[in-house]
Amino acid sequence: MTASHGPTDAADAEAAGINPGTHRLVPRAPAISWWMLLLTTVAILMTSVDHQILPAVLPEVSQEFGLSPEQAGLINSVYFAGLVAGGIVFGYLSDRIGSGYRRTWTWNIAMLLAIIGGALTFGLAGSFLAFLLLRIPMGISRGGSEPVNVAIVAEWWPKEHRGFAVGVHHTGFPIGQFLAGALIAIVLGSGNWATAFLVIPLLGIPIIIGQAFLGRRRNQATLYRKIEERGQTPPLPELTDRSAAGLWGPVREALRHANVRWAVVLCFLFLWGEAGVVTFLTTQFKGIGMETSQAILVSGASGLTGWIGQVVWGTLSDRLGRKFSIAFLILGWTGTLLAMILIHDVVTAWIILLAWGLFRNAPFPVVYALLVDSVPRAAGTALGIMIGVALGVSGIFASAVSGVVITHLGFTWHYIILAAICLLGFIPLARITETVRVARRDMPDAPRAA
C-alpha cells in the first residue's frame, strides 16, 4: 500500500511541491493509468526514433553534399535550434490550452509537424540549403512533443508513483534508440537516406489516433475517481487547469521555482554529453572499419539496456528521493564516457555502449518527475523550458564544438571533455531541493483519510 497522509498534510505537501512518496517498489494504479502509460511510451519511442534519423544517416548526407565534420555539426545545430523553439512554445501552449486531457490536443499537433517535415525532406531536400532548413520543423516537433508527452503521463498516474510512471514511459527512448538503427538500416537497404525521413515519421499516425481516443475528459474523470477510491493521491487537484495569470503567467510560475532553473543547468550538462556522443558515433565506427549498416546498428546498442536504468532509478526515486538517484547517475555517466576512449572494434563498441545504456537516459525521467512535483500547475512550461533550453541549446553548441574537437584533437580528448562536463552536474544538483517525502523504513503505511 502506498505511503499516505491525512488531508491537511496532503494539501500542505501540494502547496510546497512535495510528492508524498511511497514505501512500495511495485506500483498500484487503475487500468486507465496503465493504458496511458503504454500509449505515451510508444509515443516517446517514436520521438526517439525520429531524433536518431539524422545522426544515423549523417555519413551519407555528408558524402552526398561534401560536408566536413564542422558543416555536419551545423546541420544538427539548426535542428536543435528548432527544438528550442518547439519545447518552449508547445510546453507553454499545453499549459495555456489546459492540463490533463487537453494536453492531448497540443501533443497531436506537435507530432503532425514531424510527419509533414519528414515528407517535405523526402520530396524537396535536393540541396544542402533545403535540407538544412527542413531540419527546423523536425526540430520543432521533437522539442514540442516530449514535454507535453511527459506531462501527460505524469497527470494520468497516482502522484505516489510518478517517478515509476515517467521512468517506464521514458524506456521508449532507449528502445527507440536501438530500433532506430535497425529501422534505418532496413530503409537504407531499399532506398536512400531521404526515404528514412519519409517512412519513419509516418509510423506516428496510429499513435495520434490512439491518443485522441484515450486522452478524453470522461476517461480522466473515471481515472481520478478510481485513484481516490484506492486511497491514493490524484496527480492534479482538477481534471484540467488553464492558466489564468496572463500571457506570461506559466513562464513566471515555472521560473520562480529554483528547482526549475537548476534542473535546466543539470540537464544541459547531461544532454551536452549525449549530443556530443551520438552525433558522431557512426562516424567514429566507420573510422575503425565498420560498414555503414553495421555502424548504424551498433550505435543504437545502448537502447538494449537503457530501459533498466530508467525503470530502476525512476522507481527508486519515489522511495529514496530524486537527488540521491541523480548523484549516482552522474558517476555512472562519467565512467562510461571515459570508457568510450577504449572502443577499437565491434566487440568493445557493443560492451561499452551496453554499459552506457544503463545510465544514458536514466537521469531525465527522475528530473522530469522532480519538475512536475515542483510546479504542478505549470508543468508543461517547466518541462518545455527544460527540454527546449537544456536539450536544444546543448545540441546547438555540443554538435558544433564536438566536430571541432574531433577534427583537431581526436576522439580521446572528445570523450575526456564530455566526461568533465558531466561531472559539473554536481554543482546544480547541490542547489536543487528534494521534492519527495522519503519513506522511513520504520513507519508503516496507512490509508489516506477520506
For each residue, the residues with C-beta under 8 A, 3 or more apart:
1: 4 23 24 28 231 445 446 447
2: 20 22 23 24 28 158 160 161 231 232 445
3: 20 21 22 23 24 160 437 439 443 445
4: 1 20 160 231 232 233 445 446 447 448
5: 9 10 13 20 448
6: 9 10 448 449
7: 10 11 448 449
8: 11 12
9: 5 6 12 13
10: 5 6 7 13 14 20 233 448
11: 7 8 14 15
12: 8 9 15 16 18
13: 5 9 10 16 18 19 20 437
14: 10 11 17 18 237 376
15: 11 12
16: 12 13
17: 14 257 259 373 374 375 376 435
18: 12 13 14 373 435 436 437
19: 13 159 160 162 163 318 369 373 435 436 437
20: 2 3 4 5 10 13 159 160 233 437
21: 3 160 318 319 436 437 438 439
22: 2 3 27 160 161 318 319 439
23: 1 2 3 319 439 443 445
24: 1 2 3 27 28 160 161 319 445
25: 315 316 319
26:
27: 22 24 158 160 161 164 165 315
28: 1 2 24 158 161 230 232
29: 33 34 157 158 161 165 227 232
30: 33 34 223 226 227 230
31: 34 35
32: 35 36 156 214 219 222 223 226
33: 29 30 36 37 156 157 158 165 223 227
34: 29 30 31 37 38
35: 31 32 38 39 214
36: 32 33 39 40 152 153 156 157 214 215
37: 33 34 40 41 153 156 157 165 168 169
38: 34 35 41 42
39: 35 36 42 43 207 210 211 214
40: 36 37 43 44 149 152 153 169 172
41: 37 38 44 45 168 169 171 172
42: 38 39 45 46 172 207 210
43: 39 40 46 47 107 111 145 149 172 204 207 211
44: 40 41 47 48 146 149 169 170 172 173 176
45: 41 42 48 49 172 173 175 176 179
46: 42 43 49 50 111 172 176 201 203 204 207
47: 43 44 50 51 142 145 146 149 172 173 176
48: 44 45 51 52 172 173 174 175 176 177 180
49: 45 46 52 53 176 179 180 183 200 203
50: 46 47 53 114 118 138 141 142 200 201 204
51: 47 48 54 142 176 180
52: 48 49 55 56 176 177 180 181 184 278 300
53: 49 50 56 57 180 184 196 197 200
54: 51 57 58 61 75 76 79 135
55: 52 58 76 278 279 280 281 282 299
56: 52 53 180 181 184 196 282 296 299
57: 53 54 60 61 184 188 193 196
58: 54 55 61 62 72 75 76 279 282 283
59: 62 63 282 283 286 292 295
60: 57 63 64 188 192 193 292
61: 54 57 58 64 65 67 72 75 131 193
62: 58 59 65 66 67 68 71 72
63: 59 60 66
64: 60 61 193
65: 61 62 71 127 128 131
66: 62 63
67: 61 62 71 72 75 128
68: 62 71 72 403 407
69: 72 73 280 283 403 404 406 407
70: 73 74 400 403 404 407
71: 62 65 67 68 74 75
72: 58 61 62 67 68 69 75 76 279 399 403
73: 69 70 76 77 279 399 400 401 402 403 404
74: 70 71 77 78 132 399 400
75: 54 58 61 67 71 72 78 79 131 132 135
76: 54 55 58 72 73 79 80 135 275 279 395 399 400
77: 73 74 80 81 395 396 397 399 400
78: 74 75 81 82 132 133 135 136 139
79: 54 75 76 82 83 135 136 138 139 142 395
80: 76 77 83 84 139 275 391 392 393 394 395 396 399
81: 77 78 84 85 136 139 392 396
82: 78 79 85 86 135 136 137 138 139 140 142 143 392
83: 79 80 86 87 139 140 142 143 387 388 391 392 395
84: 80 81 87 88 139 143 388 389 392 393 396
85: 81 82 88 89 139 140 143 388 392
86: 82 83 89 90 110 113 139 140 141 142 143 144 145 388
87: 83 84 90 91 143 144 146 147 383 384 385 386 387 388 389 391 392
88: 84 85 91 92 143 384 385 388 389
89: 85 86 92 93 140 144 384
90: 86 87 93 94 106 109 110 140 143 144 145 147 148 380 384
91: 87 88 94 95 144 147 148 151 380 381 382 383 384 385 387 388
92: 88 89 95 96 250 251 380 381 384
93: 89 90 96 97 106 380
94: 90 91 97 98 99 102 103 106 107 147 148 151 380 381 384
95: 91 92 98 99 242 243 250 377 378 379 380 381
96: 92 93 242 243 250
97: 93 94 102 103 105 106 242
98: 94 95 101 102 103 240 241 242
99: 94 95 102 103 151 155 236 240 241 242 377 379 380
100: 103 155 217 220 236 238 239 240 241
101: 98 104 215 216 217 219 220 239 240
102: 94 97 98 99 105 106 240 242
103: 94 97 98 99 100 106 107 148 151 152 155 215 380
104: 101 107 108 152 211 212 215 216
105: 97 102 108 109
106: 90 93 94 97 102 103 109 110 144 148 380
107: 43 94 103 104 110 111 145 148 149 152 211
108: 104 105 111 112 208 211 212
109: 90 105 106 112 113 144
110: 86 90 106 107 113 114 140 141 144 145 148
111: 43 46 107 108 114 115 141 145 204 207 208
112: 108 109 115 116 141 208
113: 86 109 110 116 117 137 138 140 141 144
114: 50 110 111 117 118 137 138 141 142 145 201 204
115: 111 112 118 119 201 202 204 205
116: 112 113 119 120 137
117: 113 114 120 121 134 136 137 138 140 141 197 201
118: 50 114 115 121 122 138 197 198 200 201 202
119: 115 116 122 123 198 201
120: 116 117 123 124 125 134 137
121: 117 118 124 125 131 134 138 194 197 198
122: 118 119 125 194 195 197 198
123: 119 120 198
124: 120 121 130 134
125: 120 121 122 130 131 134 194 197
126: 130
127: 65 130 131
128: 65 67 131 132
129: 132 133
130: 124 125 126 127 133 134
131: 61 65 75 121 125 127 128 134 135
132: 74 75 78 128 129 135
133: 78 129 130 136
134: 117 120 121 124 125 130 131 137 138
135: 54 75 76 78 79 82 131 132 138 139
136: 78 79 81 82 117 133 139 140
137: 82 113 114 116 117 120 134 140 141
138: 50 79 82 113 114 117 118 121 134 135 141 142 197
139: 78 79 80 81 82 83 84 85 86 135 136 142 143 392
140: 82 83 85 86 89 90 110 113 117 136 137 143 144
141: 50 86 110 111 112 113 114 117 137 138 144 145
142: 47 50 51 79 82 83 86 114 138 139 145 146
143: 82 83 84 85 86 87 88 90 139 140 146 147 384 387 388 391 392
144: 86 87 89 90 91 106 109 110 113 140 141 147 148 384
145: 43 47 86 90 107 110 111 114 141 142 148 149
146: 44 47 87 142 143 149 150 383 387
147: 87 90 91 94 143 144 150 151 380 383 384 386 387 388
148: 90 91 94 103 106 107 110 144 145 151 152 380 383 384
149: 40 43 44 47 107 145 146 152 153 169
150: 146 147 153 154 166 169 368 372 383
151: 91 94 99 103 147 148 154 155 372 379 380 383
152: 36 40 103 104 107 148 149 155 156 215
153: 36 37 40 149 150 156 157 165 166 169
154: 150 151 157 162 165 166 235 368 369 372 379
155: 99 100 103 151 152 235 236 379
156: 32 33 36 37 152 153 165 220 223 235
157: 29 33 36 37 153 154 161 162 164 165 235
158: 2 27 28 29 33 161 162 227 230 232 233 234 235
159: 19 20 162 232 233 234 235
160: 2 3 4 19 20 21 22 24 27 232 233 318
161: 2 22 24 27 28 29 157 158 164 165 318
162: 19 154 157 158 159 165 166 235 318 369 372 373
163: 19 166 167 314 315 316 317 318 322 365 366 369 436
164: 27 157 161 167 168 311 314 315 318
165: 27 29 33 37 153 154 156 157 161 162 168 169 314
166: 150 153 154 162 163 169 170 314 365 366 368 369 372
167: 163 164 170 171 310 311 312 313 314 315 317 362 365 366 369
168: 37 41 164 165 171 310 311 314
169: 37 40 41 44 149 150 153 165 166 172 365
170: 44 166 167 173 310 314 361 364 365 368
171: 41 167 168 174 175 306 307 310 311
172: 40 41 42 43 44 45 46 47 48 169 175 176
173: 44 45 47 48 170 176 177 303 306 310 361 364
174: 48 171 177 178 302 303 304 305 306 307 310 357 360 361
175: 45 48 171 172 178 179 303 306 307
176: 44 45 46 47 48 49 51 52 172 173 179 180 303
177: 48 52 173 174 180 181 300 302 303 306
178: 174 175 181 182 300 301 302 303 304 306
179: 45 49 175 176 182 183 300 303
180: 48 49 51 52 53 56 176 177 183 184 200 300 303
181: 52 56 177 178 184 185 296 297 298 299 300 303
182: 178 179 185 186 297 300
183: 49 179 180 186 187 196 200
184: 52 53 56 57 180 181 187 188 196 200 296
185: 181 182 188 189 293 296 297
186: 182 183 189 190
187: 183 184 190 191 195 196 199 200
188: 57 60 184 185 191 192 193 195 196 292 293 296
189: 185 186 293
190: 186 187 195
191: 187 188 194 195 196 199
192: 60 188 195
193: 57 60 61 64 188 196 197
194: 121 122 125 191 197 198
195: 122 187 188 190 191 192 198 199
196: 53 56 57 183 184 187 188 191 193 199 200
197: 53 117 118 121 122 125 138 193 194 200 201
198: 118 119 121 122 123 194 195 201 202
199: 187 191 195 196 202 203
200: 49 50 53 118 180 183 184 187 196 197 203
201: 46 50 114 115 117 118 119 197 198 204
202: 115 118 198 199 205
203: 46 49 199 200 206 207
204: 43 46 50 111 114 115 201 207 208
205: 115 202 208 209
206: 203 209 210
207: 39 42 43 46 111 203 204 210 211
208: 108 111 112 204 205 211 212
209: 205 206 212 213
210: 39 42 206 207 213 214
211: 39 43 104 107 108 207 208 214 215
212: 104 108 208 209 215
213: 209 210 216
214: 32 35 36 39 210 211 219
215: 36 101 103 104 152 211 212 219 220
216: 101 104 213 219 220
217: 100 101 220 221 239 240
218: 221 222
219: 32 101 214 215 216 222 223
220: 100 101 156 215 216 217 223 224 239 240
221: 217 218 224 225 239
222: 32 218 219 225 226
223: 30 32 33 156 219 220 226 227
224: 220 221 227 228 234 236 239
225: 221 222 228 229
226: 30 32 222 223 229 230
227: 29 30 33 158 223 224 230 232 233 234
228: 224 225 231 232 234
229: 225 226
230: 28 30 158 226 227
231: 1 2 4 228 447 448
232: 2 4 28 29 158 159 160 227 228 448
233: 4 10 20 158 159 160 227 448
234: 158 159 224 227 228 237
235: 154 155 156 157 158 159 162 372 376
236: 99 100 155 224 239 240 241 376
237: 14 234 241
238: 100 241
239: 100 101 217 220 221 224 236
240: 98 99 100 101 102 217 220 236
241: 98 99 100 236 237 238 377
242: 95 96 97 98 99 102
243: 95 96 246 249 250 253 377 378
244: 249
245: 248 249 250 252 253
246: 243 249
247:
248: 245 251 252
249: 243 244 245 246 252 253 378
250: 92 95 96 243 245 253 254 378 380 381
251: 92 248 254 255 378 381 385
252: 245 248 249 255 256
253: 243 245 249 250 256 257 375 377 378 381
254: 250 251 257 260 375 378 381 382 385
255: 251 252 260 261 385
256: 252 253
257: 17 253 254 260 261 374 375 382
258: 261 262 431 432 433
259: 17 262 263 370 371 374 375 432 433 435
260: 254 255 257 263 264 371 374 375 382 385 386
261: 255 257 258 264 265
262: 258 259 265 266 428 429 431 432
263: 259 260 266 267 367 370 371 386 390 428 432
264: 260 261 267 268 385 386 389 390
265: 261 262 268 269 390 427 428
266: 262 263 269 270 326 363 367 390 425 428 429 432
267: 263 264 270 271 363 364 367 386 387 390 391
268: 264 265 271 272 389 390 393 394
269: 265 266 272 273 394 421 422 424 425 428
270: 266 267 273 274 333 363 364 390 422 425
271: 267 268 274 275 390 391 394 395 398
272: 268 269 275 276 394 397 398 418 421
273: 269 270 276 277 333 337 398 418 419 421 422
274: 270 271 277 278 360
275: 76 80 271 272 278 279 394 395 398 399 402
276: 272 273 279 280 398 399 401 402 414 417 418
277: 273 274 280 281 337 340 356 418
278: 52 55 274 275 281 299
279: 55 58 72 73 76 275 276 398 399 402 403
280: 55 69 276 277 283 284 402 403 406 414
281: 55 277 278 284 285 295 299
282: 55 56 58 59 285 286 292 295 296 299
283: 58 59 69 280 286 287 406
284: 280 281 287 288 343 411
285: 281 282 288 290 294 295 298 299 349
286: 59 282 283 289 290 291 292 295
287: 283 284
288: 284 285 343 344 345
289: 286 345
290: 285 286 294 295 298 346
291: 286 294 295
292: 59 60 188 282 286 295 296
293: 185 188 189 296 297
294: 285 290 291 297 298 346
295: 59 281 282 285 286 290 291 292 298 299
296: 56 181 184 185 188 282 292 293 299 300
297: 181 182 185 293 294 300 301
298: 181 285 290 294 295 301 346 349 350 353
299: 55 56 181 278 281 282 285 295 296 353
300: 52 177 178 179 180 181 182 296 297 303
301: 178 297 298 304 349 350 353 354 357
302: 174 177 178 305 306 353 354 356 357 360
303: 173 174 175 176 177 178 179 180 181 300 306 357
304: 174 178 301 354 357
305: 174 302 308 309 354 355 357 358
306: 171 173 174 175 177 178 302 303 309 310 357 358 360 361 362
307: 171 174 175 310 311
308: 305 311 312 357 358
309: 305 306 312 313 329 332 357 358 359 360 361 362
310: 167 168 170 171 173 174 306 307 313 314 361 362 365
311: 164 167 168 171 307 308 314 315
312: 167 308 309 315 316 362
313: 167 309 310 316 317 325 328 329 362 363 365 366
314: 163 164 165 166 167 168 170 310 311 317 318 362 365 366 369
315: 25 27 163 164 167 311 312 318 319
316: 25 163 312 313 319 320 325
317: 163 167 313 314 320 321 322 324 325 366 369 436
318: 19 21 22 160 161 162 163 164 314 315 369 436
319: 21 22 23 24 25 315 316 436 438 439
320: 316 317 324 325 436 438
321: 317 324 325 434 436 438
322: 163 317 325 326 366 367 369 370 373 432 434 435 436
323: 326 327 429 432 434
324: 317 320 321 327 328
325: 313 316 317 320 321 322 328 329 362 363 366
326: 266 322 323 329 330 363 366 367 425 429
327: 323 324 330 331 426 429
328: 313 324 325 331 332
329: 309 313 325 326 332 333 359 362 363 366
330: 326 327 333 334 363 422 423 425 426 429
331: 327 328 334 335
332: 309 328 329 335 336 358 359 362
333: 270 273 329 330 336 337 356 359 360 363 419 422
334: 330 331 337 338 419 422 423
335: 331 332 338 339
336: 332 333 339 340 352 355 356 358 359
337: 273 277 333 334 340 356 415 418 419 422
338: 334 335 341 415 416 419
339: 335 336 342 352 355 356
340: 277 336 337 343 352 356 411 415
341: 338 411 412 415 416
342: 339 348 352
343: 284 288 340 348 349 352
344: 288 348
345: 288 289 348 349
346: 290 294 298 349 350
347: 350 351
348: 342 343 344 345 351 352
349: 285 298 301 343 345 346 352 353
350: 298 301 346 347 353 354
351: 347 348 354 355
352: 336 339 340 342 343 348 349 355 356
353: 298 299 301 302 349 350 356 357
354: 301 302 304 305 350 351 357 358
355: 305 336 339 351 352 358
356: 277 302 333 336 337 339 340 352 353 359 360
357: 174 301 302 303 304 305 306 308 309 353 354 360 361
358: 305 306 308 309 332 336 354 355 362
359: 309 329 332 333 336 356 362 363
360: 174 274 302 306 309 333 356 357
361: 170 173 174 306 309 310 357 364 365
362: 167 306 309 310 312 313 314 325 329 332 358 359 365 366
363: 266 267 270 313 325 326 329 330 333 359 366 367
364: 170 173 267 270 361 367 368
365: 163 166 167 169 170 310 313 314 361 362 368 369
366: 163 166 167 313 314 317 322 325 326 329 362 363 369 370
367: 263 266 267 322 326 363 364 370 371 386
368: 150 154 166 170 364 365 371 372 383 386
369: 19 154 162 163 166 167 314 317 318 322 365 366 372 373
370: 259 263 322 366 367 373 374 432 435
371: 259 260 263 367 368 374 375 379 382 383 386
372: 150 151 154 162 166 235 368 369 375 376 379 382 383
373: 17 18 19 162 322 369 370 376 435 436
374: 17 257 259 260 370 371 382 433 435
375: 17 253 254 257 259 260 371 372 378 379 381 382
376: 14 17 235 236 372 373 379
377: 95 99 241 243 253
378: 95 243 249 250 251 253 254 375 381 382
379: 95 99 151 154 155 371 372 375 376 382 383
380: 90 91 92 93 94 95 99 103 106 147 148 151 250 383 384
381: 91 92 94 95 250 251 253 254 375 378 384 385
382: 91 254 257 260 371 372 374 375 378 379 385 386
383: 87 91 146 147 148 150 151 368 371 372 379 380 386 387
384: 87 88 89 90 91 92 94 143 144 147 148 380 381 387 388
385: 87 88 91 251 254 255 260 264 381 382 388 389
386: 87 147 260 263 264 267 367 368 371 382 383 389 390
387: 83 87 91 143 146 147 267 383 384 390 391 392
388: 83 84 85 86 87 88 91 143 147 384 385 391 392
389: 84 87 88 264 268 385 386 392 393
390: 263 264 265 266 267 268 270 271 386 387 393 394
391: 80 83 87 143 267 271 387 388 394 395
392: 80 81 82 83 84 85 87 139 143 387 388 389 395 396
393: 80 84 268 389 390 396 397
394: 80 268 269 271 272 275 390 391 397 398
395: 76 77 79 80 83 271 275 391 392 398 399
396: 77 80 81 84 392 393 399 400
397: 77 272 393 394 400 401
398: 271 272 273 275 276 279 394 395 401 402
399: 72 73 74 76 77 80 275 276 279 395 396 402 403
400: 70 73 74 76 77 396 397 403 404
401: 73 276 397 398 404 405
402: 73 275 276 279 280 398 399 405 406 414 418
403: 68 69 70 72 73 279 280 399 400 406 407
404: 69 70 73 400 401 407 408
405: 401 402 408 409 413 414 417
406: 69 280 283 402 403 409 410 411 414
407: 68 69 70 403 404
408: 404 405
409: 405 406 412 413 414
410: 406 413 414
411: 284 340 341 406 414 415
412: 341 409 415 416
413: 405 409 410 416 417
414: 276 280 402 405 406 409 410 411 417 418
415: 337 338 340 341 411 412 418 419
416: 338 341 412 413 419 420
417: 276 405 413 414 420 421
418: 272 273 276 277 337 402 414 415 421 422
419: 273 333 334 337 338 415 416 422 423
420: 416 417 423 424
421: 269 272 273 417 418 424
422: 269 270 273 330 333 334 337 418 419 425
423: 330 334 419 420 426
424: 269 420 421 427
425: 266 269 270 326 330 422 428 429
426: 327 330 423 429 430
427: 265 424 430 431
428: 262 263 265 266 269 425 431 432
429: 262 266 323 326 327 330 425 426 432
430: 426 427
431: 258 262 427 428
432: 258 259 262 263 266 322 323 370 428 429
433: 258 259 374
434: 321 322 323 438
435: 17 18 19 259 322 370 373 374
436: 18 19 21 163 317 318 319 320 321 322 373
437: 3 13 18 19 20 21
438: 21 319 320 321 434
439: 3 21 22 23 319 443
440: 443
441:
442:
443: 3 23 439 440
444:
445: 1 2 3 4 23 24
446: 1 4
447: 1 4 231
448: 4 5 6 7 10 231 232 233
449: 6 7
450:
